[in-house]
Amino acid sequence: MVRGAFKLVLWVLCVSFGLLLHGGSLSAASVFALCASIASAALYEGLAPSRFAAASSAVLAMMAIGLPQLYAFVPLFAFDIASAVMTRIGVEGRVSMKRHASTFTLRTLWFEYLLIICIITSTFMLLGSQHVHGDDSLALRLGGLCLVALSFCSGMASSLVANLRRRILLANDERRDLRRRMHHDALVAEDERRSAMHDATLAERTRIAREIHDGVGHMLTRGIMQAHTSQVISMLAADTQNARSFGDVEATFTEAMNAVRSTVHDLDDEGNDVALQIESASRTLQGLAQSPRVTLENEVRQAPAPITRCLAMTIRESLNNAVRHSSATQVGIVLRDMPALWQLVIQDNGAHNPSDAAYLAVHAHTRWGDMRGMGIADIEARAQEFGGSALCGPNAQGWRVFVSLPKEPWKQYGSADHAEHAGQDHAEQVHAQSAVAEQSSGIELVERRRRGVQ
């Protein structure tokens, strides 16, 4: 906007200077000079910052040698030529800074030198022109020279200001981009920190739950067994008071055992992160040379801890089989959370390698449909343990592992994750009751023998 206003003022001065040069007469050549100057100024603004934007100004400046009516507009041409020269010098300066070398040579700035020669030539022709008449011809020549010099300096200053403004805008953009990247990096680092803290918390809860279960739980179970055994002995000895006391001790141990189990179950439930375990299992082959590309689509957000471990182990086993026994380049893992079941589908695009020694050793003397390796047997056993089913075999795309686990067995418990713990608790109770029964049988046998001796 400022540049356009300045050029308009300069054009008005050039028109006034032209009227003074030619005594106020207006001819067809003068009209041509007016139109040519306007077209040249507009063409430069349209082509800038192209290197050849000021070519029309240089041509008109040289035409002034044969067309005196163009002398008056030499300052306007000088303004555009100076702007073009300084713009080119600024571009070459940035290039030289990047290359750490000077590029201001005749080979790189030849066109700019030519522009300067043109404007200098036309200026000297203006000073020595015979078309400047009147008593004030010397003043007009000196005034024209000053106007050309002022216009040339103004063009240089305008270009420098434009380059400086462009650099400021570029620096602001780079600063905003840097701030944006730093903010993004900070968010990513914060997410990673939170994820690491979350993983560490879950791992610590799981470790504490296991230590409580393996340490305190077993000691409480032993205490219950000992209290019950002592109660039975007291009852056989007709010691009612001690039998009642040992019964109270057993009840206290049982209550403590239930409290410990509840705490262990809560810690283990909180330590079950389905998405994390499935994601970790899908990265089993990460880092291996020539490993297939694995894609994961997980719709399961909540599941019991044993179901999560079953799905994760199935994924690991399937990925290992894909690397060892096939030429798969892609493996797709899809987990679906359906109303009545959890479904896992693992599909690779590799044909099975029948030349594999382990493959032939495992599947010798079997039909393709009856092939059962150790890995496949483990997958099927895990699925059947939870009342589900597994189907492993080839299809048109390659090899597929299809596992479905029903949700019905887990609905009878308040929390689905408590199902596994309930099964463990039941097994512990059965084991304790069996041990107590064996001890009671031994005590009764000893008592009978003692009575028989008496």
C-alpha positions in Angstrom: 0.0 0.0 0.0 2.7 2.5 0.9 4.8 1.5 -2.1 1.8 2.0 -4.4 1.1 5.4 -2.9 4.7 6.5 -3.3 4.8 5.3 -6.9 1.7 7.3 -7.6 3.2 10.5 -6.2 6.4 9.8 -8.2 4.4 9.3 -11.4 2.6 12.7 -10.8 6.0 14.3 -10.4 7.2 12.7 -13.6 4.2 14.0 -15.5 4.8 17.5 -14.1 8.5 17.3 -15.0 7.5 16.2 -18.5 5.3 19.2 -19.0 8.1 21.4 -17.9 10.5 19.7 -20.3 8.3 20.1 -23.3 6.8 23.5 -22.5 3.4 22.2 -21.5 2.6 20.7 -25.0 0.8 17.4 -25.2 1.4 15.2 -28.3 0.7 11.6 -29.3 4.2 10.7 -28.2 3.5 12.2 -24.8 0.3 10.2 -24.5 2.3 7.0 -25.5 4.8 7.9 -22.8 2.1 8.3 -20.2 0.5 4.9 -21.0 3.9 3.1 -21.3 5.0 4.4 -17.9 1.7 3.2 -16.3 1.9 -0.2 -18.0 5.6 -0.6 -17.0 4.9 0.2 -13.3 1.9 -2.1 -13.2 3.9 -4.9 -14.9 6.7 -4.7 -12.4 4.3 -4.9 -9.5 2.6 -7.9 -11.1 5.8 -9.8 -11.8 7.7 -8.9 -8.6 9.8 -10.4 -7.1 10.7 -12.1 -10.4 14.2 -11.4 -11.7 12.9 -10.0 -15.0 10.1 -7.8 -13.5 12.0 -4.6 -14.3 12.9 -5.6 -17.9 10.1 -3.4 -19.3 11.4 -0.4 -17.3 14.9 -0.9 -18.7 13.6 -1.2 -22.3 11.6 2.0 -21.9 14.6 3.8 -20.4 16.7 2.9 -23.4 13.8 3.9 -25.7 14.0 7.4 -24.2 17.2 7.9 -26.3 15.0 8.0 -29.4 11.8 9.2 -27.8 12.4 12.3 -25.7 8.9 12.2 -24.2 10.0 9.2 -22.1 12.8 11.3 -20.4 10.3 12.6 -17.9 9.6 9.0 -16.7 13.2 7.9 -16.2 12.9 8.5 -12.4 9.9 6.1 -12.3 12.0 3.5 -14.3 14.9 4.1 -11.9 12.7 3.4 -8.9 11.6 0.0 -10.3 15.1 -1.0 -11.5 16.6 -0.2 -8.0 13.9 -2.3 -6.4 14.6 -5.2 -8.7 18.4 -4.9 -8.1 18.1 -4.9 -4.3 15.6 -7.7 -4.3 18.0 -9.8 -6.4 20.9 -8.9 -4.1 18.9 -10.0 -1.1 18.1 -13.3 -2.7 21.7 -13.9 -3.6 22.7 -12.9 -0.1 20.4 -15.5 1.5 21.8 -18.1 -0.9 25.4 -17.2 -0.1 24.7 -17.4 3.7 23.3 -20.9 3.2 26.3 -21.9 1.1 28.8 -20.1 3.3 30.3 -18.5 0.2 30.1 -15.3 -1.7 27.8 -15.4 -4.8 28.0 -11.7 -5.8 29.7 -12.2 -9.1 29.2 -11.0 -12.7 27.8 -14.4 -13.6 25.0 -14.3 -11.0 24.1 -10.6 -11.2 24.7 -9.9 -14.9 21.1 -8.9 -15.5 21.1 -6.5 -12.6 24.3 -4.8 -13.9 22.6 -4.5 -17.3 19.6 -2.8 -15.6 21.9 -0.3 -13.9 23.8 0.4 -17.1 20.5 1.2 -18.9 19.3 3.6 -16.2 22.7 5.4 -16.1 22.8 5.7 -19.9 19.3 7.1 -20.0 20.1 9.6 -17.2 23.2 10.9 -19.0 21.1 11.2 -22.2 18.7 13.3 -20.2 21.5 15.6 -19.0 22.8 16.1 -22.5 19.5 16.1 -24.4 19.0 18.9 -26.9 15.2 18.7 -26.4 15.4 20.6 -23.1 14.7 24.2 -24.0 14.3 27.5 -22.2 16.3 29.7 -19.9 16.0 27.1 -17.1 17.3 24.2 -19.1 20.2 23.7 -16.7 17.9 23.8 -13.7 15.7 21.2 -15.4 18.6 18.9 -16.1 19.9 19.2 -12.5 16.4 18.7 -11.2 15.9 15.6 -13.4 19.2 14.2 -12.2 18.2 14.8 -8.5 14.8 13.2 -9.1 16.4 10.2 -10.7 18.9 9.8 -7.9 16.1 10.2 -5.3 13.9 7.7 -7.1 16.8 5.2 -7.3 17.5 5.5 -3.6 13.8 5.3 -2.8 13.6 2.1 -4.8 16.5 0.6 -2.9 15.0 1.6 0.4 11.6 0.2 -0.5 13.2 -3.1 -1.5 15.2 -3.2 1.7 12.1 -2.5 3.8 10.2 -5.2 1.9 13.0 -7.7 2.4 13.2 -6.9 6.1 9.4 -7.2 6.5 9.5 -10.5 4.7 12.3 -11.8 7.0 10.4 -10.6 10.1 7.2 -12.5 8.9 9.3 -15.6 8.2 11.0 -15.4 11.6 7.6 -15.0 13.2 6.3 -18.0 11.3 9.3 -20.1 12.3 8.9 -19.0 15.9 5.3 -19.9 15.9 6.1 -23.3 14.3 8.8 -23.9 16.8 6.5 -23.0 19.7 3.9 -25.4 18.2 6.4 -28.2 17.9 7.7 -27.6 21.4 4.1 -27.7 22.7 3.4 -30.9 20.8 6.6 -32.5 22.1 5.7 -31.4 25.6 2.3 -33.0 25.2 3.8 -36.2 23.8 6.4 -36.3 26.7 3.6 -35.8 29.2 1.5 -38.6 27.7 4.5 -40.9 27.7 5.2 -40.0 31.3 1.7 -40.6 32.4 1.6 -43.9 30.5 4.9 -45.0 32.1 3.6 -44.1 35.6 0.3 -45.9 34.9 2.2 -49.0 33.7 4.5 -48.9 36.7 1.5 -48.5 39.1 -0.3 -51.5 37.5 2.9 -53.6 37.7 3.5 -52.6 41.3 -0.1 -53.5 42.2 0.2 -56.8 40.5 3.4 -57.6 42.3 2.0 -56.7 45.7 -1.1 -58.8 45.0 1.1 -61.8 44.2 3.3 -61.4 47.2 0.3 -61.1 49.5 -1.3 -64.1 47.9 1.9 -66.2 47.9 3.0 -65.2 51.4 0.2 -64.1 53.7 -2.5 -66.2 52.0 -0.6 -69.5 52.4 0.2 -68.7 56.1 -3.5 -68.0 56.8 -4.5 -71.2 55.1 -2.1 -73.1 57.2 -3.4 -71.4 60.3 -7.0 -72.3 59.4 -5.9 -75.9 58.9 -4.1 -76.0 62.2 -7.0 -74.4 64.1 -9.5 -76.8 62.6 -7.2 -79.8 63.4 -6.8 -78.7 67.0 -10.6 -78.2 67.2 -11.2 -81.8 66.0 -8.6 -83.1 68.5 -10.3 -81.2 71.3 -13.7 -82.5 70.3 -12.4 -86.1 70.3 -10.9 -85.5 73.7 -14.3 -84.2 75.0 -12.6 -80.8 75.7 -15.5 -78.6 74.8 -13.9 -75.3 76.0 -10.8 -75.8 73.9 -12.8 -76.9 70.9 -14.9 -73.7 71.1 -11.7 -71.6 71.4 -10.1 -73.3 68.4 -13.4 -72.8 66.5 -13.2 -69.1 67.3 -9.6 -69.0 66.1 -10.6 -70.7 62.9 -13.4 -68.2 62.3 -11.0 -65.3 62.9 -8.4 -66.8 60.5 -11.2 -67.4 57.9 -12.4 -63.8 58.2 -8.8 -62.6 57.8 -8.3 -64.9 54.8 -11.5 -63.4 53.2 -10.3 -59.9 53.8 -6.9 -60.7 52.3 -8.5 -62.3 49.3 -10.7 -59.3 48.7 -7.7 -57.0 48.8 -5.7 -59.2 46.5 -8.6 -59.4 44.0 -9.0 -55.7 44.0 -5.3 -55.1 43.4 -5.2 -57.7 40.6 -8.3 -56.3 39.0 -6.8 -52.8 38.9 -3.6 -54.2 37.4 -5.4 -55.7 34.5 -5.0 -53.3 31.5 -6.5 -55.0 28.5 -5.3 -52.5 25.9 -1.8 -52.4 27.2 -1.4 -56.2 27.3 -2.9 -56.7 23.9 -0.7 -54.0 22.4 2.4 -55.5 24.1 1.5 -58.9 22.7 1.1 -57.5 19.2 4.7 -56.1 19.3 6.1 -59.6 20.0 8.0 -59.5 16.6 9.1 -55.9 16.9 12.9 -55.7 16.3 13.2 -59.0 14.4 14.8 -58.9 11.0 12.4 -59.5 8.1 9.4 -59.7 10.5 5.9 -59.3 9.0 4.0 -56.0 9.4 1.4 -56.4 12.2 -1.8 -54.5 12.3 -4.0 -54.4 15.4 -7.7 -53.6 15.6 -8.8 -53.9 19.3 -12.5 -53.4 20.2 -12.1 -55.0 23.7 -11.9 -52.4 26.4 -12.8 -54.5 29.5 -12.3 -58.2 30.1 -11.5 -60.5 33.0 -7.8 -60.8 33.8 -7.6 -64.5 32.7 -9.4 -63.7 29.4 -6.9 -60.9 28.8 -4.0 -63.3 29.5 -5.5 -66.0 27.3 -5.9 -63.5 24.3 -2.4 -62.1 24.8 -0.8 -65.6 24.9 -2.8 -66.6 21.8 -1.5 -63.6 19.9 2.1 -64.2 20.9 1.9 -67.9 19.9 0.3 -67.1 16.6 2.9 -64.4 15.7 5.7 -66.8 16.6 4.2 -69.5 14.4 3.8 -67.0 11.5 7.5 -66.3 11.6 8.8 -69.8 12.2 6.5 -71.8 9.8 5.4 -69.4 7.0 6.6 -66.7 4.7 4.0 -64.2 5.8 4.6 -60.5 5.2 1.4 -59.2 6.8 -0.5 -60.3 9.9 -3.8 -58.8 10.9 -5.1 -59.0 14.5 -8.8 -58.2 15.1 -10.5 -58.4 18.6 -14.2 -58.0 18.8 -16.3 -57.4 21.9 -19.7 -59.0 21.2 -22.7 -59.2 23.5 -22.2 -62.9 24.2 -18.5 -63.6 23.5 -15.0 -62.2 22.9 -13.7 -63.0 19.5 -10.1 -63.1 18.3 -9.1 -63.4 14.6 -5.5 -63.6 13.5 -5.0 -63.7 9.7 -1.7 -63.8 7.8 -0.9 -63.9 4.1 1.8 -66.4 4.2 1.8 -69.9 2.7 2.9 -72.6 5.1 6.5 -73.7 4.6 6.3 -77.5 4.3 10.1 -77.8 4.1 10.5 -76.7 7.7 12.0 -79.5 9.7 10.1 -78.8 12.9 6.9 -78.6 10.8 7.5 -82.0 9.2 8.5 -83.6 12.5 5.3 -82.4 14.2 2.9 -83.1 11.3 4.4 -86.4 10.0 1.7 -89.0 9.1 -1.2 -86.6 9.5 -3.7 -85.1 7.2 -3.7 -81.3 6.6 -7.0 -80.9 8.4 -5.8 -82.9 11.4 -2.5 -81.1 11.9 -1.9 -80.2 15.6 1.4 -78.8 16.7 2.3 -77.9 20.2 1.5 -74.2 19.7 -1.9 -74.9 18.2 -2.7 -77.4 20.9 -1.8 -74.8 23.5 -4.1 -72.3 21.8 -7.0 -74.8 21.8 -6.4 -75.8 25.4 -6.5 -72.2 26.6 -9.7 -71.6 24.8 -11.3 -74.8 26.1 -10.2 -73.9 29.6 -12.6 -71.0 29.6 -15.4 -72.8 27.8 -14.5 -71.4 24.3 -13.3 -72.8 21.1 -10.3 -72.3 18.7 -10.1 -73.1 15.0 -6.6 -72.9 13.4 -5.9 -73.7 9.8 -5.3 -72.5 6.2 -7.7 -70.5 4.1 -7.6 -68.7 0.8 -5.6 -65.7 2.2 -3.1 -67.8 4.2 -3.3 -69.0 7.8 -6.1 -68.1 10.2 -6.5 -68.5 14.0 -10.1 -68.0 15.1 -10.8 -68.0 18.9 -14.1 -67.3 20.6 -14.6 -67.1 24.4 -18.1 -67.0 25.9 -19.0 -64.3 28.5 -21.8 -66.4 30.2 -19.5 -68.2 32.7 -18.3 -64.8 34.1 -21.7 -63.2 34.6 -22.5 -65.1 37.8 -19.9 -63.1 39.6 -20.3 -59.4 40.6 -17.1 -58.5 38.8 -16.0 -60.5 35.9 -12.4 -60.3 37.0 -13.3 -62.0 40.2 -14.2 -65.2 38.4 -10.6 -66.4 38.2 -10.0 -65.5 41.8 -13.1 -67.3 42.9 -11.9 -70.4 41.1 -8.5 -70.1 42.8 -10.2 -69.6 46.2 -12.4 -72.6 45.6 -9.4 -74.7 44.8 -7.6 -73.5 47.9 -10.6 -74.3 50.0 -10.9 -77.8 48.5 -7.2 -78.4 49.2 -7.5 -77.2 52.8 -10.6 -79.3 53.4 -8.9 -82.3 51.9 -5.9 -81.8 54.2 -8.1 -81.4 57.2 -10.1 -84.5 56.3 -6.9 -86.5 56.0 -5.7 -85.2 59.4 -9.1 -86.0 60.9 -9.0 -89.5 59.6 -5.5 -90.0 61.0 -6.6 -88.7 64.4 -9.7 -91.0 64.4 -7.5 -94.0 63.5 -5.1 -93.2 66.3 -8.0 -92.8 68.8 -9.5 -96.1 67.8 -6.2 -97.9 68.2 -5.7 -96.2 71.6 -9.2 -97.4 72.8 -8.5 -100.9 71.4 -5.3 -101.1 73.4 -7.2 -100.0 76.5 
